[in-house]
Amino acid sequence: MKHTNMIVKTVLLNLVILGMIFATACSWGVFDPLTQPTNIISGEYSFGDWWEGKVAIESYTDAEDNEIFAFWMEKEEGSPVLIYFHGIGGNLGTYASHIRFLYEDTPFSVFAIDYPASGMSKGNRSEEDLYAAARGALEWVVDETGLDYEGIVVYGFSLGAALAIKLGTENPTLPVVIDGGFTSYGDWMPTISHIHFVLPGENKFDNLAHIKSVEGPKLFIHGTDDRQNPFWMGKALYEAAEGKKEFVEIEGAGHMFSPQHVIDNPDPYALIKEELRNLVKDP
C-alpha cells in the first residue's frame, strides 16, 4: 500500500512539474508563431522581369538598433507614398503580388519593409521591435520625400494591420488601411494554435483597443471567407473605429486575395484602389 501511495505521489509530482514547464513555455511565447523562424535570406532578393528598374533595396536602423531592409518603388517626385507592412510569415518576396497590386494603376510610390528577422532584416521579432521598425519606416519616408502625413498612407495586411493601427494612434492625421486585420493577438491565436492561448504571452497587439484612438481616415478591407483572421474581426474593428472610415467587403475572398481572384471578381478591387486614392490629398 505504501509502495502504491509513493507511486501515485511521484506521478502527481511529475504532472505538476510538467504543468509548470508547459505554463512557463506558454508565458515565454514558445508556441507564439511570431517567435518562430520565418523565411530568412542572406543574399539579394530575386525578382521577375516586372520588378527590374522599379525596385530599389533600401535599409535603415530603427530605434531598437535593428537594421531593416525595404523595397522602395518610387514613381515621381511628390507622389503620395503607401507604406506596406506584410503578414506574419515569409518575407517581402512572399507578398510580391500584393505589393504589385498596390503599386500598379495607383498614384502611390510604395515603401515596403521586412520585419526584424525576416528577409535580410536583423533583430528580434517582438511586438515592440515591430512597432519600432514601423516608426522607422514612417521616419524614412518623411525624410526621403518631405511629405507630410496627409500624403502618406500606412497599409497593414494581417499582422501588419497592428503596425499600421499603432502608427495611426501616434500620428493623428495619418491615413490607415487595415487589410485582413485581427482584433487582438489573444483572439487570433486560437485560430492557429490550440495551445498558446491557455496562457497569454508578452505580445498583445490589442488592435480593438488601439483602433479607437486612430483619428485619421481609415479603410478596412476583409474577405468574407478569411479563415485565418475571420471576417467578424474586421467588422469588429470597423465598428469600434470612430471618425472617417470605410469598409470594403470582398465576397468569397480568403485571407489574401490572389491575382486570379482579382481577374474573376474585379469590382471590389477597383473599389479598393478608388478608396486608396480618396485617403490622400490631391491624389
ABEGO torsion letter per residue (X at the ends): XAAAAAAAAAAAAAAAAAAAAAAAAAAAGAABAAABBBBBBABBBBBBAAABGABBBBBBBBAAGBBBBBBBBBBBBGBBBBBBBBBABEBAAAAAAAAAAAABGBABBBBBBBBBGBEABBEBBBAAAAAAAAAAAAAAAAAAAGBBAAABBBBBBEAAAAAAAAAAAABAABBBBBBGBBABAAAAAAAABAAAAABBBABAGBAAAAAAABABBBBBBBBAABAABBAAAAAAAAAABBEBBBBBBBBGBBABBBAAAAAABAAAAAAAAAAAAAABBGX
